[in-house]
Amino acid sequence: MFDRIAPTYDKLNHLMSLGIDRRWRRTAVDALGKHKPQHILDIATGTGDFALLMADRIKPQHIIGADISEGMMAVGREKVKEASLQDTISFQKEDCMKLSFPDGTFDAVTSAYGVRNFLDLDKGLREMLRVLRPGGHLLIVELTPPPRFPMKQLFWLYAHVVMPLLGRIISHDDSAYTYLPASMEAFPQAEEMEGILKRAGFAEVLWKRFTFGISTMYLCRKMKNEE
């Protein structure tokens, strides 16, 4: 599915969020940037938007964008080439359930709008924890249904009527943008996700809702060996 929608993915993302997703991403990247990570793994990197933003605002030594969709990464490679960032950002096909990297490889692991697609959330989080060095940080940004009236009801209408219609018109894919609201609604929210992250082994879990709760950021770290 993601291979099919790759050519129109960025356009649809920004259109459906009215461009507000750019601000969510910047806020999240700046929160991570305070910790100055130099080696970053961006899981479910898609077309590389989040990796490109981190390269611009954090300026790490290296970012690996990992995804299971070659179609999405092909678009990302072109964007990285256009930005002349080939020395900073590389792409690698990976299964998030079984990453190929050694333990403790990265200062930070990130995922923007991809974790809800994990087949097994707990297993994916344990893999993220494994490849983090002690003291390293995990940053997740994910779409979430607003929790309160009237935005909860308005967003349900938007997600179940407007999103699938725009998706069919622009991407010519009937399934992709009916899958999106379903995956959002199935994903654990806020305090529940905080508990899941702590059970996976992460500490100091901070979360922040954006724009009435349409998107949520989670920032946490891997405990150091002496803790």
N, C-alpha and C positions, 0 to 999 in steps of 0.2 A: 504494500500500500504506500509506504513512504517513498519507495523508488518511483512510483507512478506520479505522486504529487510534488516531487522535488523541484521541478522547474517553476512552479507557482507558489511554493511554500512560503517564502519570505513575503511576497506581495500580499498573500492572504492573511498571514499573521498580523502584519501591520495594519491592514485594512480592517480586520475584525476587531482589533483592540483600539481602533482610531489613533494608532501611534503611541498609545499610553504605555505599551509594553517596553518601549525604549527607555522610559523613565524607570520602570521597575528594574530592568536589567542594570542600569547605571547605579541605582541605589544599592543593589545587591553586590555588584562588583566593588564598589567603594567600601562597603563593609568588610569584604574579604581583603581588600588592598591594604587595610590598616595592619595586617599581619605580614605583609611583604613576602608572599610565597614566590619562589623562583622556579620551581618545577611543578607544573599543574597538569592534571588529567581532567579533561572535560568529557564526561560520559554522556552518551546520547547527544553528541555535538551537533547532529543534523547538518545544516549548511554552514556551520561555523560562526554564526553571529556572536555567540557568547564568547567564544575564543578570541575573535577579533576585538571585541570590546575590552577583554582582559589584557590583551597585548597593548592596547592603546592606553588604558588607564592604570594598569598595575606595572606594566613593562617587566615581566618576568624573563628569565633566561630562555625558557622553553615551555610550550604548551603542546600536549598531544590531544587532538580531538579524536575520540573513539566513538564508533557507531557501527551498527550492524547493517545499515543501508548504504551500499556503494553509490547509489544514485544521489543521495543527499550529500555525501562527502565529495562527490565529483563537482557539485555546485560550490561547495566550500573551498575546494582547492583552487578553483578559478578566482574566487573572491580574495583568497590569500595571495595569489599571484598578482592580482591587480593592485593590492595594497603593498606589494614588495615585502611580504612578511614570511617568506619561505624559510628563512633561517630561524624564525621564532615559533611558527606554528606548523605542525605536521599532522597527518591524519593516519589512522590505523583502524582496520576492521577488527572489532572486538565483540564478544558476547559478554554482556555485563554480568551474567551469572557465573562466568568463569574467565576472569581477566588473565592475560598472559604475563603480566608484570610481576616481578619479585616483591616480596613483602617490603613495606617501608620505602617505596620508591619515590613518592611524591610529597611535596609540602602541602598541597591542597588538591582536593578532588571536588569537582563541580558538576552540577547537572541542572540545566535550565529547561523546564517544561518537557522532561523526558522520563523522570522517575515513575510517573503514573503508568508508563508503558511496560514496566518491568513485569515479567511473568511471575516472579517470586520476589516481593519487595524485601523481605527479611534477608533472603540469600544475597540479593543485590547490594544491600547495605553492608552486609558482612564482608563482601568483596571490596567495597569502597574503603571500609575500615582497614582491611588487610594491607592494601597497597599504600596507605597513608603512613608516613613516618610518625613516631610518637610526638605528640604536640601539634601535629598537622591538623588542618581544618577541612571540614566538609561544608559546602555551600549548595543548597538546593533551592530553586525557585520553581514554584508549581502553580498552575491554575487551580482555583478553588471556588466553589459556588459561594456567593455571599450568604452570611448566616442569618441576616435579619430582614424583616419586612421594611420597605417595599422592594428593596434591591434584590432580595432573594427571588421574589416572584417575577420581577422584570427580567432578571438575568435568565431565569428558566425559559421564559418566552423567547428571549434573544438566542439562547443556546440551542433550543430545540426547533426553532422556526427559521430565524435569520441566518445563523451559521451554516446549516445544511444547504440552504438555498444559495448563499454566496459560494459555498464550496463546490456545488454542482455547476454553477455558471462559470466560475473561473478555472477550477481544476479539472472539470469534466469527470469527477470521480464521485460516485453516489455514496460510497461507504465511508470515506475518510472523515467527513465532517458531521456524520451522525455518530461515528465512533468517538469523536472528541468530547462532546458533553457527557456521554456515557462513562468514559474513562475518568473525567473530572469528578462525577458524582460518586464513583466507586472508590476514589482515593481518600485515605484517612486525612482528617483535618486537624490543624492547630494542636490542641492538647493531646489528642490521640496520636498524632504523628510525633509529637515530642516524646511520648512514652515509648513508641516504637524505636526511635533513634537511641534512647537511653538503654533499652533492652538489647539493642544491637552492639552496645559497648561505647557509645559516644557520651561525652560529658559537656557540661555548660551549654545546653541546647537553648538557643535564643530563636524566637520566631516573631515575625512582623507581618501583619496584613497590609496589603496595598489596595487603594481605591475600593472602599466598601467591602473588602475581602475577596475581590475577584482573583487576586494573586497573593500568594504567601511565600515569604522567604524564611528558610531555616538555616541557621549557622551554628555549627558545633565543632568540637575538636576531639581528637583521639588522645586519651590520657597518656602521660609519659610513664615510662617504666617504673619510676620510683613512687608514683602516686598510688 
